[in-house]
């Protein structure tokens, strides 16, 4: 049951509120890229840098499908406001954090709330905007998210340099409050009759609680093992082996549960998606591309600040070539895909540029010219831009119309998980390389102390005669993380070449021949996490 059409002024206020919420979640994913070194200095927590980003991303991705069920079975308005409320609580904890542990906890709460914000915003538009006008408004929301993610490093750098890093999170509080107020007073969504008739017991049975528990627990164990391995504990230590083994057991149990029809009524990943080869190839492409991007977004600003001595703000400026090329590449790829109807050329060209750019970025060293660095960033940025949107086009083209929303959500889930996992891997490689190499330069210093100081304070803590060599070691340790970007970029070859060629135009023509009016699609299917829910 859709809501009655709303007036132009009222719709403007509603869309403003939704876009403000999307702005926060997009910005929050990247705002720490330039602020992290300063925070690590204040908290003496160089080894926690990855956790401030990847735990947020872990919560953001792991609970997306769970929110899909919440929105299907309960009031969209109340769940959406609740998600923003959780995000605000997490932001408040981060703003007032007295130490790194509190900051990590706040990021986890914020990520849990952010997980339901974008999908909730899309759902509200499906209830207050006619389908014929909806694409334009959803395009505005997507653009706001992209701009926010791009502007995040600049905003984080400016706030850190001009005031305090705490405003990177404090800025969320008044903006999020505006969205809550707008939704409380202006958004009116009648409950669905089918949902209203369900009992609480029936609603609970619709959740894949065992699957969600196994998935989240398995991923947390995996990240803990990757984070601690070689840094806090040796890879051969019982703690690391236990976490990685437990992760394998939990994720295997999740896979078995999803394949079974006996234990759960509703699945986290619908069968129509789990058995589609092309969807998995598109997901692997998205995973390789996104994982590489986030590793660079976290560690390239650190390289500029520590190795080149740049401020937080200027290190954000030096990310402009990557970000600008990404935006231009995305626009060109979108136009080309619309013109030709095929997403494959964008994927193939994106893979070529992505691998080339990642390869040359592994050659960075302290004395390399700025022009070369900019050129390398442009190559990588164009590759990321050409390929980033293509997996969602694959989903929209190859899946049945009723499964497209959950398919797009699945691609988003894979992208966020990839970012979380590979940032953790990058942290482990960075820590291992830094500790081992610095131990040979300053053997009189306890190697564990290297990770208990700030990124920029570490070099100044060494004797002056050791600092030039230590700077080279720091640069080398950071560049080693770029090999992760290169490795995962190479995996996009399989998706780029393996996804079958299917014209998006022919799909639309088939829909028109069959006279399938989009308006007849049941509203609840647009966010259902299971076909037919």
SULLINQUI-V694392 format. One record per pair of residues at least 24 apart in sequence whose C-alpha atoms are under 6 Angstrom apart, sorted by the first residue. I is the first residue (numbers start at 1). GAP is how many residues later the second one is. D is the distance in Angstrom with one decimal. If there is no record, write none. Layout:
i=I gap=GAP d=D
i=I gap=GAP d=D
This chain:
i=1 gap=191 d=5.7
i=2 gap=125 d=5.1
i=3 gap=124 d=5.4
i=3 gap=125 d=5.7
i=3 gap=186 d=5.7
i=5 gap=123 d=5.9
i=17 gap=162 d=4.4
i=18 gap=103 d=5.7
i=19 gap=122 d=5.7
i=22 gap=123 d=5.6
i=23 gap=121 d=5.9
i=23 gap=122 d=5.5
i=23 gap=125 d=5.4
i=25 gap=89 d=6.0
i=26 gap=119 d=4.9
i=26 gap=122 d=5.0
i=26 gap=123 d=4.6
i=27 gap=121 d=4.6
i=27 gap=122 d=4.6
i=27 gap=125 d=4.6
i=30 gap=119 d=5.8
i=30 gap=122 d=5.0
i=30 gap=123 d=5.8
i=31 gap=121 d=4.1
i=31 gap=122 d=4.7
i=31 gap=125 d=4.8
i=33 gap=120 d=5.5
i=33 gap=265 d=5.1
i=34 gap=119 d=5.5
i=34 gap=123 d=5.2
i=34 gap=267 d=5.9
i=34 gap=278 d=5.1
i=35 gap=121 d=5.7
i=35 gap=122 d=5.8
i=37 gap=418 d=5.6
i=40 gap=414 d=4.7
i=41 gap=413 d=3.6
i=43 gap=56 d=5.9
i=44 gap=408 d=5.2
i=44 gap=409 d=4.0
i=44 gap=410 d=4.8
i=45 gap=407 d=5.4
i=45 gap=408 d=5.8
i=46 gap=405 d=5.4
i=46 gap=407 d=6.0
i=46 gap=408 d=5.3
i=46 gap=409 d=5.8
i=47 gap=404 d=5.4
i=50 gap=374 d=5.9
i=50 gap=377 d=6.0
i=52 gap=52 d=5.6
i=54 gap=366 d=4.2
i=55 gap=53 d=5.8
i=56 gap=51 d=5.2
i=56 gap=52 d=5.1
i=56 gap=55 d=4.5
i=57 gap=359 d=5.7
i=57 gap=363 d=5.5
i=58 gap=359 d=6.0
i=58 gap=362 d=5.8
i=59 gap=52 d=5.0
i=59 gap=53 d=5.0
i=60 gap=51 d=4.7
i=60 gap=52 d=5.6
i=60 gap=54 d=6.0
i=60 gap=55 d=4.2
i=61 gap=352 d=4.8
i=61 gap=355 d=5.4
i=64 gap=51 d=5.4
i=67 gap=49 d=5.7
i=68 gap=459 d=5.7
i=68 gap=460 d=6.0
i=68 gap=461 d=5.7
i=72 gap=456 d=6.0
i=73 gap=122 d=5.8
i=80 gap=40 d=5.5
i=83 gap=30 d=4.3
i=83 gap=33 d=5.7
i=84 gap=29 d=5.8
i=86 gap=27 d=4.7
i=87 gap=26 d=4.4
i=87 gap=27 d=5.8
i=88 gap=85 d=5.9
i=91 gap=78 d=5.2
i=95 gap=71 d=4.9
i=95 gap=74 d=5.4
i=95 gap=75 d=5.4
i=153 gap=163 d=5.3
i=154 gap=162 d=5.1
i=157 gap=155 d=4.5
i=157 gap=156 d=3.9
i=158 gap=155 d=5.2
i=206 gap=60 d=5.8
i=208 gap=58 d=5.8
i=208 gap=59 d=5.7
i=211 gap=43 d=5.7
i=214 gap=36 d=5.5
i=214 gap=40 d=5.6
i=218 gap=29 d=4.3
i=218 gap=32 d=4.9
i=218 gap=33 d=5.3
i=221 gap=26 d=5.1
i=222 gap=25 d=5.2
i=226 gap=199 d=5.8
i=227 gap=197 d=5.4
i=227 gap=201 d=5.7
i=230 gap=202 d=5.8
i=231 gap=200 d=5.9
i=231 gap=201 d=6.0
i=270 gap=260 d=5.6
i=278 gap=221 d=5.3
i=281 gap=214 d=4.7
i=282 gap=109 d=4.9
i=282 gap=213 d=5.6
i=283 gap=128 d=5.7
i=285 gap=207 d=4.5
i=285 gap=210 d=5.0
i=286 gap=129 d=5.9
i=287 gap=127 d=6.0
i=287 gap=128 d=5.2
i=287 gap=131 d=5.3
i=288 gap=200 d=4.5
i=288 gap=201 d=5.3
i=288 gap=203 d=5.9
i=288 gap=204 d=5.7
i=289 gap=200 d=5.7
i=290 gap=125 d=5.6
i=291 gap=127 d=4.9
i=291 gap=128 d=4.4
i=291 gap=131 d=5.6
i=292 gap=193 d=3.9
i=294 gap=125 d=5.6
i=295 gap=128 d=5.3
i=306 gap=150 d=5.7
i=321 gap=56 d=5.7
i=321 gap=57 d=5.3
i=322 gap=55 d=4.8
i=322 gap=56 d=5.3
i=322 gap=59 d=4.3
i=325 gap=53 d=5.6
i=325 gap=56 d=4.7
i=325 gap=57 d=4.8
i=326 gap=55 d=4.5
i=326 gap=56 d=5.1
i=326 gap=58 d=5.9
i=326 gap=59 d=4.1
i=329 gap=53 d=5.0
i=329 gap=56 d=4.3
i=329 gap=57 d=5.0
i=330 gap=55 d=4.3
i=330 gap=56 d=5.3
i=333 gap=53 d=5.1
i=341 gap=162 d=5.0
i=341 gap=163 d=4.8
i=341 gap=164 d=5.4
i=342 gap=161 d=5.2
i=343 gap=47 d=5.8
i=346 gap=40 d=5.3
i=346 gap=41 d=5.7
i=347 gap=40 d=4.8
i=347 gap=149 d=5.1
i=348 gap=148 d=5.1
i=350 gap=33 d=4.1
i=350 gap=36 d=4.8
i=350 gap=37 d=4.7
i=353 gap=26 d=5.8
i=353 gap=30 d=4.4
i=354 gap=26 d=5.0
i=354 gap=29 d=4.3
i=355 gap=134 d=5.5
i=358 gap=128 d=4.9
i=359 gap=127 d=5.9
i=362 gap=117 d=5.7
i=362 gap=120 d=5.7
i=397 gap=107 d=5.6
i=405 gap=121 d=5.7
i=405 gap=122 d=6.0
i=406 gap=123 d=5.7
i=426 gap=55 d=5.1
i=430 gap=47 d=5.1
i=430 gap=48 d=5.8
i=433 gap=44 d=5.1
i=434 gap=43 d=5.4
